[in-house]
Amino acid sequence: MNLPLRLAEVSRLFPHQEALAYNQQRLSYAQFNQQVSCLANGLQKLGIQPGDRVIIALDNCPEFLTSFYALLRIQGIAVPVNPLFTVNEMRFIVQDAKPRLVITKPELIPIFTELKSSEEISRGIIVTRSAHEENGYLSYDRILNTGKYSAVFDSDPYPDEVAELLYTFSAASSYRGIMLTNNNLYSNALAIVETCQITPQDRALLVAPAYHIAAQTCLINAGIIAGVTIVIHEGWRGAEPVLNTIQEEHITFFFGSPTMYALITKHPEIYHFNTINWRLALSGAASLSKELYHHFQNIFGFPIIEGYGLTETSPVICLNPLDRPKIGSVGKTIPGAEVKIFDPEDQELPCGQIGEIAARGPYIMKGYYNHEEETNWVMRNGWFHTGDLGYMDDDGYIFIVDRKKELIIRGGLNVHPHEIEEILSDHPLIFDAAVIGVPDPVMGEEIMAFIVLRNDSNDVSPDKLKEYCQGKIARFKIPRYIHFVDHLPKTPSGKILKHELRSMLDKT
């Protein structure tokens, strides 16, 4: 079984069940599957073949879900990207993935026009919400409406074929593509369905970004496997629209970052909303504080279920049991996953001892695209090494202690310090730069930059540096705090001692 086959099966079992709700648009499972089939046929007519990579640069919308499932149906490879990325960020991905086609929205036409002029996107650019085709752009609606519906698949996607290529930033290799297979995606979503007891009676609210694997697995794919109704918000627009939708659409199931839950619980009129149907709240991407956990449970009468995983693990490998969540932990391994704690010599550690978290099972990626050496290293001895530090207690619950990687998680979005440091270091008046994450009560972490200026530079301010970053990196990556310092603490080999930067803050 795979995701497009399961969608077709659900459309036969529950043809009139509401599948997607978006603004005033409502699609049944029969209609959604028909659109997927027609778009798949339209993409084939454009020349998209098995193994071709196609970028999807869209906000949360029905077109994202339809495009994603249509590509999987014809054995294409979906490459979802953050639509907030700048042209520089997009260029890295386009140069590495070499997509034959882009599916995007009108607002991003200038970015992909610039990229298409220098990179090969041979099958063109499909634009949603565009009634007319001009300047070489293709209309999404025309491709969809001219495609033919077929209940029979031309070919059945194989379990081990790559279905999705997701890009994350790596200090060692800039952006790198993580290859996830049909089996990775389907099996991980199925485990969520079984563990969380999701049924066709559930109604899920999609607010978390669809381009991110967590929202795909935990809500979109799990929801479609179970035959639930997915109510779509374009993105986070504040707590009030979410609470209104939970009330009006009788939402039972929500997935979000701790930041989202913190903002929801802080709404001044939280008790005025009828959320009686809401039964399941999943959280990931960042650690959940005990204070927020208790505050949420006191308001809504049920706990936030925290889990753990990485893009490389499709992403969930651990999840707190619904009936026995343990505060502070990320839960136990889900069915099919194995987790061990290793010391620096890759020897298993006993319960209670801190080491690197390693995992194996059907959810582990096929590898990093075009990075065989890095793949072999993180997958050594048959185990995927996460780079995160933690321990397992006697009951089998996993606790995250620290990240070996320097990842910052701001509002549930991953920010890699090295990427920002490179941008800042290109400034002609900056001699050196270092970026860290600092605690924030709402966003979880905020971004702080330490700047060493060149001797002759006096005309630099935090606001001017933030303005300099605009257009070079996405807005959510621009540092909120900027400190000017005389030097950065470093090892004899030149590596910045970031823990000492935090100590410098404590002394100010």
Secondary structure, DSSP 8 states (H G I E B T S, - for coil): --HHHHHHHHHHHSTTSEEEEETTEEEEHHHHHHHHHHHHHHHHHTT--TT-EEEEE--SSHHHHHHHHHHHHTT-EEEE--TT--HHHHHHHHHHH--SEEEE-GGGHHHHHHHHHHS--TT-EEETT-SS--TTEEEHHHHHHHS---SS-SS---TTSEEEEEEEEETTTEEEEEEEEHHHHHHHHHHHHHHHT--TT-EEEE-S-TTSHHHIIIIIIHHHHHT-EEEE-SS---HHHHHHHHHHTT--EEEE-HHHHHHHHT-TTGGGS--TT--EEEE-SS---HHHHHHHHHHHSS-EEEEEE-GGGSSEEEE--SSS--TTS--EE-TT-EEEEE-TTS-B--TT--EEEEEESTTS-SEETT-HHHHHHHTGGG-EEEEEEEEE-TTS-EEEEEESS--EEETTEEE-HHHHHHHHHTSTTEEEEEEEEEEETTTEEEEEEEEEE-TT-----HHHHHHHHBTTB-GGGS-SEEEE-S---B-TTS-B-HHHHHHHHHH-
